[in-house]
Amino acid sequence: MLVVASKPTQFRHAESMIFQSSFHLSQIFPEDLAHILPTSRNDAQCAVSPDREDYFAYEEDIFDSGSQLSSKQRNLAAKLNVDMMPSVFGFARPNVCGHRGAVFAEPENTVNGFRAAANIGCDSFELDVFLLKDGKLVVFHGDGSDKNPGLLHSYCGIKGSILDYNYDEVQRLKLRKECEEFPCPDDKFHDAYIPLLEEVLMDAKKSGIYVRIELKGPGTEVPSLELVEKLGMVNQCSFASFNHERVANIRKLRPERKPDGSHQYITGCLYNNDIPDNYVEECAAIGATEVHLKYDTCTKERVAAIHDKGLRSMAWFRGPVGMKEDSCTKYHDVGNEDETMYLAVVNTGVMIMCVNKPDVLLNLLGKMQSLYAQ
């Protein structure tokens, strides 16, 4: 949704501002800035827990902890090539997607977490899907990389992968409140469990919230597609994956288009740090309708290139552990998914933001909309 300034002249002074994220935000939102602007870093918030070493053994990132980063690399706004100031022309409000639900309110990838995302006011939520040995589809993320996902160590306190189990066994797995990927209150775990995808979709169908399905595990595309169709939710769900063959398979199976020429079935190609020069053409070639970029690779230029090709754009944020890592070691101009960080990404013009703190993003967007309504 495009929000246009009712009085563009109110922003003319912004053209002469020198780039400083805190300074510009103070011009936009002068009231109660203490909870918006990162001031000094809290070393305790950046402390490493025993679980973290195991988790990051599987994480891939372009930054080595011992590397020397330039000042631009440590500045998220500069890396995305955006100014931390309002445009005189208004802004395009992004779709707010709850990453794995609302992880600071309820355990990730749970029915209660997805309900919380809907209650907060999210436009959509994202979930991760695995196909078990018995053919059941479950919603789970787990440890590991995209090449070796679904590991249970920090999530459930046992070795192995969720792919090693059938659903009867999965029902007996307990989510560990000690896992750092679960920043929600401890009392939310007494009834937390790993749900079936069908249960999650049926609940979302009642509320009407849009569901973004990440095909996390192997063999998930066909059964996920068939389940969405069985429930009559084709217009309420999309399919995405880092494994672009799964995205291509969805399009081969369902090439149908709407009367306006757009695809009936929405698909997205996910990218991490390694983005090829021809990423837009790569996505278009397999019939993807969306391109999903990691938040700190989602530059203004890349977003424009995606839109110029007629595709939709999404910025996805890492899980709570990864975002804590980034805010403590990489970007010194913004906080950990605070309003300054979200403002930098909003200013790229991206259409969808998949975030861990949707309430913070919704609050920021509300302020921006109020500003342009003046």
Backbone hydrogen bonds, N-H to C=O, Kabsch-Sander energy under -0.5 kcal/mol:
donor,donor_aa,acceptor,acceptor_aa,energy
3,V,1,M,-0.5
3,V,91,F,-3.8
4,V,2,L,-0.6
6,S,372,Y,-1.9
10,Q,7,K,-2.3
11,F,8,P,-2.0
12,R,9,T,-1.5
14,A,11,F,-1.6
15,E,12,R,-1.3
16,S,13,H,-1.2
17,M,14,A,-1.6
24,H,20,Q,-2.5
25,L,21,S,-2.2
26,S,22,S,-1.8
27,Q,23,F,-1.0
27,Q,24,H,-0.5
28,I,24,H,-1.5
29,F,25,L,-3.4
33,L,30,P,-0.5
35,H,32,D,-0.8
36,I,33,L,-1.7
37,L,33,L,-2.4
43,D,41,R,-0.8
45,Q,42,N,-1.0
46,C,42,N,-0.7
46,C,43,D,-0.8
47,A,44,A,-1.2
52,R,49,S,-0.6
53,E,49,S,-0.7
54,D,50,P,-0.7
55,Y,51,D,-2.2
56,F,52,R,-2.7
57,A,53,E,-0.7
57,A,54,D,-0.5
58,Y,55,Y,-1.6
64,D,62,I,-0.6
67,S,64,D,-2.0
69,L,67,S,-0.7
74,R,70,S,-1.6
75,N,72,K,-1.5
76,L,74,R,-0.6
79,K,75,N,-2.2
80,L,76,L,-2.3
81,N,77,A,-0.7
82,V,77,A,-2.5
85,M,83,D,-1.3
90,G,87,S,-1.3
91,F,3,V,-2.3
93,R,1,M,-3.9
93,R,91,F,-0.7
95,N,351,M,-3.5
97,C,95,N,-0.7
97,C,353,M,-2.7
98,G,124,S,-2.3
99,H,97,C,-0.7
99,H,355,V,-3.2
100,R,98,G,-0.6
100,R,126,E,-0.7
101,G,98,G,-1.6
102,A,100,R,-0.5
104,F,356,N,-0.6
105,A,102,A,-2.0
106,E,102,A,-2.5
109,N,100,R,-2.5
110,T,107,P,-0.7
114,F,110,T,-2.2
115,R,111,V,-2.4
116,A,112,N,-2.1
117,A,113,G,-1.8
118,A,114,F,-2.0
119,N,115,R,-2.6
120,I,116,A,-2.3
121,G,117,A,-1.2
122,C,117,A,-2.3
123,D,96,V,-1.9
124,S,96,V,-1.7
125,F,210,Y,-1.9
126,E,98,G,-2.6
127,L,212,R,-2.3
129,V,214,E,-2.2
130,F,138,V,-2.3
132,L,130,F,-0.6
132,L,136,K,-3.1
133,K,165,Y,-1.7
135,G,132,L,-1.7
138,V,130,F,-2.5
138,V,136,K,-0.5
139,V,195,P,-2.6
140,F,128,D,-1.7
140,F,138,V,-0.6
143,D,151,L,-2.6
145,S,148,N,-0.6
150,G,141,H,-0.9
151,L,143,D,-2.0
152,L,160,G,-2.3
156,C,152,L,-2.9
157,G,152,L,-0.9
157,G,153,H,-1.7
158,I,152,L,-0.9
162,I,150,G,-2.5
164,D,161,S,-1.9
165,Y,162,I,-1.5
170,V,166,N,-2.3
171,Q,167,Y,-2.3
172,R,169,E,-1.1
173,L,170,V,-1.6
176,R,155,Y,-3.2
177,K,175,L,-0.5
179,C,176,R,-1.4
182,F,179,C,-2.0
188,K,185,P,-1.7
189,F,186,D,-1.7
190,H,187,D,-0.5
192,A,189,F,-0.9
197,L,137,L,-2.4
200,V,196,L,-1.7
201,L,197,L,-2.7
202,M,198,E,-2.5
203,D,199,E,-1.9
204,A,200,V,-2.4
205,K,201,L,-2.4
206,K,202,M,-1.1
207,S,203,D,-1.4
208,G,204,A,-2.6
209,I,204,A,-0.6
210,Y,123,D,-1.5
211,V,236,Q,-2.8
212,R,125,F,-3.0
213,I,211,V,-0.7
213,I,238,S,-2.5
214,E,127,L,-2.9
214,E,212,R,-0.6
215,L,213,I,-0.6
215,L,240,A,-3.2
216,K,129,V,-0.7
216,K,214,E,-1.7
217,G,129,V,-2.2
220,T,217,G,-0.9
224,S,220,T,-1.9
225,L,221,E,-2.3
226,E,222,V,-2.7
227,L,223,P,-2.0
228,V,224,S,-2.3
229,E,225,L,-2.1
230,K,226,E,-2.4
231,L,227,L,-2.0
232,G,229,E,-1.3
233,M,228,V,-2.7
236,Q,233,M,-1.8
237,C,233,M,-0.5
237,C,234,V,-0.7
238,S,211,V,-1.7
239,F,266,I,-2.3
240,A,213,I,-2.4
241,S,268,G,-1.5
244,H,242,F,-1.1
246,R,243,N,-1.3
247,V,243,N,-0.9
248,A,244,H,-2.5
249,N,245,E,-2.2
250,I,246,R,-1.8
251,R,247,V,-1.7
252,K,248,A,-2.4
253,L,249,N,-2.3
254,R,250,I,-2.2
258,K,262,S,-3.6
261,G,258,K,-2.2
264,Q,256,E,-2.4
265,Y,256,E,-0.6
266,I,237,C,-0.6
266,I,264,Q,-0.6
268,G,239,F,-2.1
269,C,290,E,-2.0
270,L,241,S,-2.3
270,L,268,G,-0.6
271,Y,292,H,-2.3
275,I,273,N,-1.2
279,Y,276,P,-1.5
282,E,278,N,-2.7
283,C,279,Y,-2.1
284,A,280,V,-2.5
285,A,281,E,-2.3
286,I,282,E,-0.9
286,I,283,C,-0.6
287,G,284,A,-1.3
288,A,283,C,-2.4
289,T,267,T,-1.8
290,E,267,T,-1.6
291,V,312,R,-2.5
292,H,269,C,-3.0
293,L,291,V,-0.6
293,L,314,M,-3.1
295,Y,316,W,-2.6
297,T,294,K,-2.8
298,C,294,K,-0.6
298,C,295,Y,-0.8
299,T,297,T,-1.9
300,K,80,L,-2.3
303,V,299,T,-2.4
304,A,300,K,-2.1
305,A,301,E,-2.2
306,I,302,R,-2.2
307,H,303,V,-2.2
308,D,304,A,-2.4
309,K,305,A,-1.0
310,G,307,H,-1.7
311,L,306,I,-2.1
312,R,289,T,-2.6
314,M,291,V,-2.1
315,A,352,I,-2.7
316,W,293,L,-2.5
316,W,314,M,-0.5
317,F,354,C,-2.0
323,M,319,G,-2.7
324,K,320,P,-2.0
325,E,321,V,-2.0
326,D,322,G,-2.4
327,S,323,M,-2.5
328,C,324,K,-1.6
329,T,325,E,-2.0
330,K,326,D,-2.6
331,Y,326,D,-1.6
332,H,74,R,-2.8
332,H,330,K,-0.6
333,D,74,R,-0.6
337,E,335,G,-1.2
340,T,36,I,-0.6
342,Y,338,D,-2.2
343,L,339,E,-2.3
344,A,340,T,-1.9
345,V,341,M,-1.5
346,V,342,Y,-2.8
347,N,343,L,-2.2
348,T,345,V,-1.6
349,G,346,V,-1.9
350,V,345,V,-0.7
352,I,313,S,-1.0
353,M,95,N,-2.7
354,C,315,A,-2.9
355,V,97,C,-2.4
355,V,353,M,-0.8
360,V,357,K,-0.8
361,L,357,K,-1.7
362,L,358,P,-2.8
363,N,359,D,-1.9
364,L,360,V,-2.2
365,L,361,L,-2.7
366,G,362,L,-2.1
367,K,363,N,-1.8
368,M,364,L,-2.4
369,Q,365,L,-2.7
370,S,366,G,-2.1
371,L,367,K,-2.2
372,Y,368,M,-2.1
373,A,369,Q,-1.2
374,Q,370,S,-0.6
374,Q,371,L,-1.0
